[in-house]
Every structure is written in structure tokens, then in C-alpha cells.
Amino acid sequence: MSKPIELVLMGAGARGAHAYASYAFAHPGEVRFVAVAEPDPVRRRRFADEHDLDESQTFASWEELIQAGKLADGALITTQDRMHVEPTVAALEAGYDVLLEKPMADSLEGCVRLVQAAERTGRSLQICHVLRYTPFWQTMHDILSSGRLGRIITVEHRENVAWWHMAHSFVRGNWRNKELSTPMILAKCCHDLDLLVWNLDDPVVRLSSVGSLLHYRAESVGPEIPLRCTDGCPIEAECPFSALGIYMDARLLPGPRALAEGETAPNSWPFMTMTNDLTWEGRLEALKTGPYGRCVYRCDNDVVDHQTVLMETASGTSVTLVMHGHSYEEYRSLRFDGTKASLRACFGHQPEIVIYEHGGAEEVVDIPAASSGHGGGDWGTFSSFLRVLRGEEKALTDVRASLESHLLAFAAEEARLNHQVIDMASFRAQAEALG
Ligand SMILES: NC(=O)c1ccc[n+]([C@@H]2O[C@H](COP(=O)([O-])OP(=O)(O)OC[C@H]3O[C@@H](n4cnc5c(N)ncnc54)[C@H](O)[C@@H]3O)[C@@H](O)[C@H]2O)c1
């Protein structure tokens, strides 16, 4: 076997240190991390210990790591949404091939800069559209591109975000506020738009969108409700968004068991996002002082809790994408109706694809088993990046392909805010001119 691919990591948070770097433990002959850039000293130390890095291989910021020169074959960049463009451009210019978390950038200008930087330097830049690499979506892609459904007339694609995930990420957490991160249609649905672009292979020509923040706002409760769930809230026991019920005894989270009083939480999502100290006392302190203990009606959130995007493609297919944060469980539901058959599918805990041929048979399609987070997509994306670096395969997607899904998300946000129908040809032309 050839020697392991060497990588540097910028941003040792939930995605970088856990979702992707965990692959290295299971496949030590394939990949080795040789440096990390992470300002949080606890996360930096933990990553260094886990990957056997010494002091000279750890950096307090991506800028310091870049200044050290080219240290590896590739860079994994998993900083927060608003910190994607600068480290990626710097890494490409330093000669790294890059795997970058989605969304590629928080602005159209940033997206175009990334495409231009990749093309200028000739380096590979892949965005973590992890769902493309799942057995489920690869099966869907094979069916949809086979012509078996005939001409596709309508598509309904729903991104059903569970109520507690909405509260965690988009009300209390990192993606709650457009100015601090990105609009929810970009943060959550650049994946869904990427899948539509990939599977339909039929450019969107026109797009409109409606949506708003209906529920998670101050007017939804009375003045007696305190700022934090730990402040003696009178409705805490019955509130489905109680921070105590999500992060302390975990009674509100789906999963096999709640946590006993005094028990340390597992070092996994969503607990790992709220604090580095996962003991009972550490979590309680984080709820009393940090963002995750705030009442969901008393936060500085402004991203929508529901948005619908209506699209027409060049061949005339109409596509509806519904995103909302009030689902009883987390899953995507899909329906494609074609001139020869209909397809219904569900991508969640129990993935299912069923094809109904017009006047013919109904087939429940076999879906190969998945082996990591996001239905197998996290490790699927990462291992594909390694094979691309070893020259064993061509990347399944590239940054120019990713630009299209991001353009659709920005267009949807503009359409929603300005009550417009967007002509995508002129929107694309305007975006290209920004570079
Ligand atoms: N592909 C997916 O499906 C998927 C899923 C969830 C999140 N994401 C994306 O992944 C990215 C990371 O999300 P996360 O949940 O891991 O966030 P996180 O906050 O846990 O991790 C980001 C890390 O970057 C570090 N950082 C901050 N400034 C830095 C600097 N100057 N240099 C180096 N590191 C720095 C932070 O300290 C933090 O540890 C986000 O853009 C998010 O939208 C993608």
C-alpha cells in the first residue's frame, strides 16, 4: 500500500475533529493528520493527543499554519461559515488541495472568489456535499439519470428539520442569525439544492420563494417567561424546547436513553457544541452562562423557521423545495413524478425508495447499508477526497458544480426578501461579474 496521505486540519470542531478526522483512526494506513490549527486550547490539545501531534504541529489559527509553509498534501477546512473563503484561498495559494465544509462561502462574491482561486491555482477544491456520497443518494442518482421515470414533470423535496435540531442550531446555536452565519436556506439546503442540480441535470431558469420566522420569537410567549430555562421558568417542565430537557437529562432528544442526574454526557453532537466540559456541572454552567441555556423565545435569532422555494427548469419541470424546523423527526421526503413512473422516497432513520410504474409493478428498491454520519456521507466524502489525492479517482463534484447550488440558495433568499421571481440566467451572469 502507498504511504498515507498527509493532511492539515483548520478548525478542530464538531465536523473537522469528529465527523471526518475519525476516519483516520479506522484507516491509519490511508491518512495521517500532520498539523492542526485551532484557537480553542482544549480542542487543539485533544486533537493533538488523539493524532499524536507535538507542539510544533499545532497552531492557534489558520493564519499561523499557512505561515509555516506547505506541510502536507491536502487541507481539510472546517471553520465556521463566515470563515471559509480566506483560509481556503490561502491554502490553495500555498499549494494544498482542499476539502472545504459547506456552505462554500457566506456571500456570492466569496463563492465566485473560491471558484476563481481554484481555477487560477489549478488545485482541487471540493465542497463537503456529503449527501452525494451516501448509498441512498447514489441509488437515487442512478434511478433518476437512468430515464426509468420517463420525462420528469414535477419534483417535491422536503427538508424536515426536527424541532429540537431547529432549536439547537437555528434558534440558540451557531446558525441562528444571518449576520453571524448565513441564511438558513443556504446553511441547511445547499445540500438539497446540490442534489437537485446533480439529479435533474436540467438548469433552473426561474425561481421564487416565501417563508419567515413564525414561532421562535418573543411574541410567542408572555412577559413572565425568563431569559433562561435555568431561571425558574414556569413552563419549563412541559416546554418541548427546554434546554434542561435537551442538554441535561436529554429526555427530549431522540435516542436510546436519557442521562441520569450527575452523569457526564457523551462527547458527541449536540452536547459537544455547547461546552468542552461535558460533566453534569459543566453542562449546567454552560446553560447558565452560554447561548444554549437561553429560552428559544428570547434569543437573537432571525433566520426563518420555514421557507419554500419554487423552481422551473429549462425543460419545464416544476420543483418545490420545502424546508422547515417543526418536524416530529429529522428526515427528507421526496417525490418525483415522471411520464413513465413515480418515485417516493424517504431519507432518514429508515431510508426507503419505492418506484411505481404507470400501469405496472411497484418496486421497493434495495439501498446498500451506510457506515458513518449523514447516512454514510461523512466518511464517503472524506475517503473520496483521499482517493482523488492519490490519483485513484476523479472528484464526484468540484467547486464550479457547487457554485450552482449556492447561487440557487442566494437567489431564493433574495426572492423571499424582495417578493421577486428571479431570472436565473441574469442572476448567474451578475454573480460571475462579481469576481
Ligand atoms: N457537511 C455538512 O453536512 C455539515 C454539517 C454540519 C456543519 N457543517 C459546516 O461545517 C462547518 C463547521 O461546523 P462545526 O459544527 O464543526 O463548527 P465548530 O464551531 O464546532 O468548529 C469550527 C472550529 O473552527 C475553529 N476556529 C475559529 N477560528 C479559527 C481560526 N482562525 N483558525 C482555525 N480554526 C478556527 C473554532 O474554534 C471551532 O473549533 C460550518 O461551516 C458548518 O456549516 C457542515
The ligand as an SDF file (V2000), in Angstrom:
LIG
                    3D

 44 48  0  0  0  0  0  0  0  0999 V2000
  -21.4740   18.9490    5.5200 N   0  0  0  0  0  0  0  0  0  0  0  0
  -22.4310   19.0140    6.4290 C   0  0  0  0  0  0  0  0  0  0  0  0
  -23.4330   18.3560    6.3110 O   0  0  0  0  0  0  0  0  0  0  0  0
  -22.2730   19.9110    7.6140 C   0  0  0  0  0  0  0  0  0  0  0  0
  -22.9680   19.6360    8.8090 C   0  0  0  0  0  0  0  0  0  0  0  0
  -22.7970   20.4990    9.8910 C   0  0  0  0  0  0  0  0  0  0  0  0
  -21.9830   21.6100    9.7690 C   0  0  0  0  0  0  0  0  0  0  0  0
  -21.3510   21.8710    8.5880 N   0  0  0  0  0  0  0  0  0  0  0  0
  -20.4680   23.0410    8.4250 C   0  0  0  0  0  0  0  0  0  0  0  0
  -19.1940   22.7290    8.9850 O   0  0  0  0  0  0  0  0  0  0  0  0
  -18.5490   23.9330    9.4290 C   0  0  0  0  0  0  0  0  0  0  0  0
  -18.0320   23.7090   10.8400 C   0  0  0  0  0  0  0  0  0  0  0  0
  -19.1180   23.4000   11.6870 O   0  0  0  0  0  0  0  0  0  0  0  0
  -18.8470   22.8270   13.1620 P   0  0  0  0  0  0  0  0  0  0  0  0
  -20.1620   22.4460   13.7120 O   0  0  0  0  0  0  0  0  0  0  0  0
  -17.7340   21.8660   13.1280 O   0  0  0  0  0  0  0  0  0  0  0  0
  -18.3690   24.1730   13.8760 O   0  0  0  0  0  0  0  0  0  0  0  0
  -17.4610   24.3060   15.1730 P   0  0  0  0  0  0  0  0  0  0  0  0
  -17.7050   25.6700   15.6870 O   0  0  0  0  0  0  0  0  0  0  0  0
  -17.6640   23.1320   16.0770 O   0  0  0  0  0  0  0  0  0  0  0  0
  -15.9700   24.1990   14.5820 O   0  0  0  0  0  0  0  0  0  0  0  0
  -15.3100   25.2650   13.9740 C   0  0  0  0  0  0  0  0  0  0  0  0
  -13.9450   25.3770   14.6400 C   0  0  0  0  0  0  0  0  0  0  0  0
  -13.1750   26.3850   13.9760 O   0  0  0  0  0  0  0  0  0  0  0  0
  -12.3640   26.9740   14.9800 C   0  0  0  0  0  0  0  0  0  0  0  0
  -11.7830   28.2560   14.5570 N   0  0  0  0  0  0  0  0  0  0  0  0
  -12.2400   29.5100   14.8180 C   0  0  0  0  0  0  0  0  0  0  0  0
  -11.3590   30.4210   14.3410 N   0  0  0  0  0  0  0  0  0  0  0  0
  -10.3240   29.7250   13.7730 C   0  0  0  0  0  0  0  0  0  0  0  0
   -9.1070   30.1050   13.1430 C   0  0  0  0  0  0  0  0  0  0  0  0
   -8.7580   31.4040   12.9910 N   0  0  0  0  0  0  0  0  0  0  0  0
   -8.2740   29.1390   12.6840 N   0  0  0  0  0  0  0  0  0  0  0  0
   -8.5880   27.8230   12.8340 C   0  0  0  0  0  0  0  0  0  0  0  0
   -9.7450   27.4120   13.4420 N   0  0  0  0  0  0  0  0  0  0  0  0
  -10.6130   28.3460   13.8930 C   0  0  0  0  0  0  0  0  0  0  0  0
  -13.3120   27.1050   16.1590 C   0  0  0  0  0  0  0  0  0  0  0  0
  -12.6480   27.3300   17.3880 O   0  0  0  0  0  0  0  0  0  0  0  0
  -14.0430   25.7740   16.1140 C   0  0  0  0  0  0  0  0  0  0  0  0
  -13.4460   24.7840   16.9330 O   0  0  0  0  0  0  0  0  0  0  0  0
  -19.5990   25.0330    9.3290 C   0  0  0  0  0  0  0  0  0  0  0  0
  -19.3490   25.8110    8.1950 O   0  0  0  0  0  0  0  0  0  0  0  0
  -20.8980   24.2680    9.1710 C   0  0  0  0  0  0  0  0  0  0  0  0
  -21.9130   24.9690    8.4530 O   0  0  0  0  0  0  0  0  0  0  0  0
  -21.4720   21.0300    7.5370 C   0  0  0  0  0  0  0  0  0  0  0  0
  1  2  1  0
  2  3  2  0
  2  4  1  0
  4  5  1  0
  4 44  2  0
  5  6  2  0
  6  7  1  0
  7  8  2  0
  8  9  1  0
  8 44  1  0
  9 10  1  0
  9 42  1  0
 10 11  1  0
 11 12  1  0
 11 40  1  0
 12 13  1  0
 13 14  1  0
 14 15  2  0
 14 16  1  0
 14 17  1  0
 17 18  1  0
 18 19  2  0
 18 20  1  0
 18 21  1  0
 21 22  1  0
 22 23  1  0
 23 24  1  0
 23 38  1  0
 24 25  1  0
 25 26  1  0
 25 36  1  0
 26 27  1  0
 26 35  1  0
 27 28  2  0
 28 29  1  0
 29 30  1  0
 29 35  2  0
 30 31  1  0
 30 32  2  0
 32 33  1  0
 33 34  2  0
 34 35  1  0
 36 37  1  0
 36 38  1  0
 38 39  1  0
 40 41  1  0
 40 42  1  0
 42 43  1  0
M  CHG  2   8   1  16  -1
M  END
$$$$
